[in-house]
Amino acid sequence: MASVTNFIEDCINLILFTIWALWMGRNRSYHEGLPQSASNVVTFIRLYIRELSFLGEALCGGSGGAMAASGWAFCEKALAFFRVVCFAADLEFTHVTIEANSLAVVKKANSLHDDRSEIAVLIKEGTYRLRNCFIDTIVQHCFRQGNRVAHHLAAIGVGQSLHQFWVEEVPLSVEPTVAADRWWVDLPD
């Protein structure tokens, strides 16, 4: 009976993720002018479900239990925060500014109070490393509109099975987005 229940939950989650991915793709196409092909949407769904399974195993002690889609997105933001901190520590940076578009993760990372949420382990470990591995750290909120380059890079990364990091130069396809973002900082004469 448990396997039937798990199968039904998996099917419901697949349907919900598919609807969400189609809605997100439509919004991206409409608002940002970035059309999504069917293969990109399918790849995104597969990779997203695989990442959620990893999170479920990491956070639920190997049970891989189902969580609501919004809870998964929240956990995904916390995992991204933790990965960024680990990456910066591995590169032995001394001064770090982390910008995240999840205000909840930023508030939890900057809070002095004990966190009891489902992402507490990721936030605590990330903030512990921030305090002990770096001289100067800033964790601040950045609206999605101010983080277009990161979203463009993430869109490229969704279709790949390996984790990649760009430190100095971005792929050629992202350079126009970088130039558009830089225009607001370095206004033309």
Secondary structure, 3 states (H helix, E strand, C coil): CHHHHHHHHHHHHHHHHHHHHHHHHHHHHHHHCCCCCHHHHHHHHHHHHHHHHHHHHHHCCCCCCCCCHHHHHHHHHHHHHHHHHHHHHHCCCCEEEEEECCHHHHHHHHCCCCCCCCCHHHHHHHHHHHHHHCCEEEEEECCHHHHHHHHHHHHHHHCCCCCCCCCCCCCHHHHHHHHHHHHHHCCCC
